[in-house]
Amino acid sequence: MAREELYWHVFSQICLGITSVCVTGAGGPAGYNAVRSLRHSNLDPRIITIDMDRMAPGLYGLPDASYVIPPASSEEFVLALSRVLDESGADVLLPTVDEEIASLCREPVLSNLSELVRFLLPGQEAALNALDKYRTAFEAKRHDLPVPKTVVVPSPSEAGSVAEEIGYPVVAKPSRSRGARGISYIGDEGQVEEGWNRASVEGGQVLFQEFVPGPVFTVGTVCDGKGEIAASIVLMKTREVPSTGGVAVSGRTISNPELQELGERFVTCLDWRGPASVEIKHDERDNSYRLMEVNPRLFGYNYLAAVAGVNLAEVTVRLAMGEVLEPRRDYREGLSFVRAPHDIIIEEEIGD
């Protein structure tokens, strides 16, 4: 470790008092890469990971301690998480799962959580605006930000007329989902009912949305406790699964001030706190941009941002601990990532 890095390490440990960070969703890309980002930082904290699956890869190898707790949909989730935070002595909580964030941002959970650990989370209203895709589009439009035409379709009997009004192809999606679940592309009237039914099983309302042809960009951000931008970075998804739009399996950092400003404006209008990743499409029809959705957490490939120079996980932890930071917007462009699965070898039995 260089002398300057050593001095900063000692300063951060003494002045900030950072000793341990609890990262949830260790089985998903966002959680796993958040741990890698923290290992890449100057914080050098003790890392605790949590997941609902005992075979989640982020429970092994990388963390100093790990726990298995019930899913966020369980009535036992908040109590189990509280016990882990108390037992582990975690200083900062960094959740990376949508459903967990939805649960934790509710009152009185949010207030009770603040007695156990430090964190940087949005309020309940802001979280709902991000988690529900129709509310996301509504808020963006209310603040004069560009979004695709989006219509709620209450029943399959109304789906055909809505699709005709929007114009084919139409994107059918549930208002509450992630990872492209429940999404389909309707090319003609013969596919309308099937598209509506597929979107209806995920939860929330069924949305029909204008199809926007073009590449997808991610603007990764962190807002401080006052709702002001503390960090941002622009990345382009170069391959997704499914190919029509979903989880990024490769991507690269790019320099695009227009996109960076648009993503920042969006999270600011949501009165956000903590990390959020804004999905934006470049509309090839008129060379414009359209805001698609916002994930209320770190994006899956956040380790690329850390290596590029904007360590979103580190910024979140520092802000949660009360540090005042200058906004971080400068980074190396042209760095790419490719998702590469690898086996983790451990010396214990972990069967079902």
N, C-alpha and C positions, 0 to 999 in steps of 0.2 A: 504494500500500500504506500503510495507517494505521501510525502510529508503534508502537503496541502489536504489530501483526502483524509489523512489521519486526524489532522486538526479539526476538520469539519465533522468527522465521525464522533470525536470526543465532545465537541460543542453540541451536536444534536442529541447525544445521550444525556448530557448533564443539564442543558438548558431546556430541552423539550421533554425530557423524562420519558422518552419512548422506549418501552421494553418489550411489548408484545402486541401483535396485531392478529385479530381473528378474521379469517377470510371464509365466507360461506360459498356453497356451490362449487366445491373443489373438484367435482367430476366434470364440470363444463369448461369450455375453452376460456370464458371470461375469468372464472375463479382460478383455474390452473395458471393462466398467464398473469393474473394479478400477483400470485405468489412469486412467479419468475421475475416480474417487474420489481417487486420489493427486494428480492435478492440482488437485483441489478442496481439498487439504489445505495445511497450513503447512509441509510438509516440503520441497517443491520439489526432489525428487530427479531425477537423470538416470534415465530409464526405458528399460529394454530389454525388448522383447517377443519371445516365441517361439511358434511354431505349426508344425504338421506340414504345413500347406497354405500354399503361397506366395501364394495369393490371399486369405488370411485378412485381414479388414478391419483388425484391430488391429495389423497389421505396418506400416501406412501412416498417416501424418499425425500421430497422437498420440505415438508413441515417439520417443526420440532415436536409437535403434538397434534393429534387428530381425534375427532369425535364423529360418531354417527348419531343423527337425531331424526325425528319424524319429519315428513314433508311439511311445507308451509300450509297445505290444505288441512292438516291435522289440528285438532283442538289442543294437542299437546305441544305444538311447535314452539310457541312463545315461552312456555314454562321450561321446556328442554333446552332451548337456546340460553335462557337466563341462567340455568344451572351450569351450563358449560362456561359461560362468561365469568360466573362467580368462581367456579372451581379452577379455571385456567388462569385467572387473574389478568385477563386481557385488558389492555388499555384502550384499544381502538377496534371498532367493529366495521368491517368492510363487506357488506352483502353484495352478491353478484347475481342473484336469481330474482326475476321479475315478481314471482308470486311471494317471495319472502319480503321484498320491498313493499309490496301492496299491504302485507300483513303488519309490518313494522311501522309503517307511516300512519297507521290509525291511532287515534286517541282512545283510551289513555295509554296504549302500548308505548307510543313514542315518549311520553313523559316518564313512564316507569323505566324504560330502557336507559334514559339519560342518567338515572341513578346508579347504573351498573357500569357503564362504559361510555367512551366518547365516540362520536360518529358524525357524519355529514350526510344528512338525508333530507329530501324535500318534505314539505307539509303534505297532508292528506289530499287536498284539492289538487295540488300540482302533480302528485303521483298519479291520481286518477286521470288527469288530462294527458299524461304520457302513456299510461297503460291501456287506455281505450282509444283506438285508432280514429274513431269518429270525433271524439272530443279533441284529439290532437289536431285533426284537420280543421275543426271549428275554431279552435284557438288561433291557429296560424292564419286562417282567413280573416278572423276578427282583427288581427294586427297587420292586415294587408301584406301577408307573406304568401308566396305562390304555392298552391297545392293543386293536385288533380281534382277534377269534379268528383265528389263523393256523395252517394245517396244511400240512406237507410232503406232497406227493403223488408217490410214487416212480414210478408208472406209470399209463398211461391206464386200465388195468383197475380201478384203485382210485379213480379220479376221481369216478365217479358216486356211490359211497357217501359219500365225503367231502363232496361238494356237498350231498347230502341232509341230512347231519348238520349242516352249517353253516347251510343254508337259503338258498334263492334270493332275490335275485340274489347270485351269488358273483363275487368278483374273482379272476381267474387272473393270476398274475404270476411272472416269473423272480426268483430271489433276488438275482441280480446283473444290474442294468440301470439305465438312467437315461433321462430324457426320455420316459417312458411307453412305452418300447420293450417289446414282448412282452406288454403288458397287454391283457386283454379282460374283458368283463362277461358272465357266463353267466346267462341268464335262465331257462333250463329244461334238462332233461336232454338235449335234442337238440343243445345247444351245448357240452356238456361236453368231448367229445373234441377238438373244434376249439380250444377254449380252452386245453386242456392242451398240445396240439401247438404252438400259437403261443408259449406261455411257455417251452417246452422248447428252442427254437432260440437263445435269448439267452445261455445259460450259467448254471451254478449249478443249484440245485434248483427244481422247480416248486412254487409255493405257491398254495393256495386260501385266500382271506381273506374274512371277513365284510364285506359292503358297508356303508359308513357314509355315510348321506345327510347332506349339509351342506357349507358353504363350507370352503375350505382356508386356513390361516394359516401364515405363516413366522415363526419366531423366529430371527433372525440373532444369532449369538453369536461371541465370541472368548474363549478361555481362555488364561491366561498359562502360564508354564513350570511352575507348581506345580499346574495344573489348576483354578485358581480363575477365576471369571467376571471378565473385564476390560471387557466391553461386551455389551449386548444390546438388541434392538429388535424390536417386533412389527409385522407387516405382514399385510394380507389380500390374497389373490389375487382380483381381480374378474373376470378373464377368463383362460382357459387354452387352450392348443392341445395335444391335442384338448380339447374342452369337458368331457369326462368326467374330465379330470385330466391334467396334464402341465406344459409350459413356460408360465410366466406371461407374458402380453403386456400386462397392465395390473394395477395394484394400488395400494394406499394404506397409509399408516402409520396405525395405530390405537393407542389406549391400552387395554391390558387386562392389569392386574397378574397375574391368575390365569394367563393364557397365558404371560406373560413368566417367571413363576416355574416353570411346568411345563417350558418349554423349557430353562431354566437347569438345572433338576434333572436333566433327561435327559442333557445333555452332561456334567454333573458325574459322573453315575453311570458314564459311559463312560470316565472318567479321561482327559479330552480335553486336547489342546494345540492352540492355533491356532484358526482360524475354522471354524465349522460352522453349518449352517442346518437347523433342525428343522421338519419338516412336521407340522402338527397339523390334524385335522378336528374341526369342531363337529358333534356327533351330534344331529341334529334330533329323534331319537326320544325322547331323555330329557334333552336340554339339557346334555349332558356333553361332554368332549373326549377324543379318541383320538389317541395318537401314531402317526404313519404311517411315517415314515422320517427319516433324518438324512443330509444331504449333507455330506461331509467337507471342505468348502471354503466360500468365499463364495457366496452365492446369486446368481442371474443379474442381478437388478435391484438390486444393492448400491449403485449410485450414488444411488438414492432415499434410502437410509439415510444416506449421506454428507451429502446436502443437508438432510436432516431433523435432523442434528446428531450422529449416531453413525456416524463414518467408520470402518467395520470394517477396511478395507484399511490405513488410517493407523495404527490401534491395533495391528494385527498387525505392521507394520513397526517401530513404536516398541518393542514388546515384544521382538521379535527382536533389536533392537539393545541390549537391556538396560535400557531405561527402565522405571521403576516408575510405574504409572499408578493413579489412583483409578478405580474402576469407573464406566463411562459407561452410564447407563440412561435419561437424560432426553432427549427429542427432541420435535420438532414433530409433532403428530398431524394427520391430515386432508390430508397431502400425497399426491398421486397421480402415477403415471407411466403413460405409454402408449408401448409399443415402436414406434419410428418408423424404418424403414429409410431410409438416405440414401446417396447415391453418394459415394465418395471419389475425387477426381481427382488423379492422380499423373503425373509426367513420365517414365515409363519403361514399357517393355513387360513384361508379366507373364504372358504366355500359358503354357500347359502345357509 
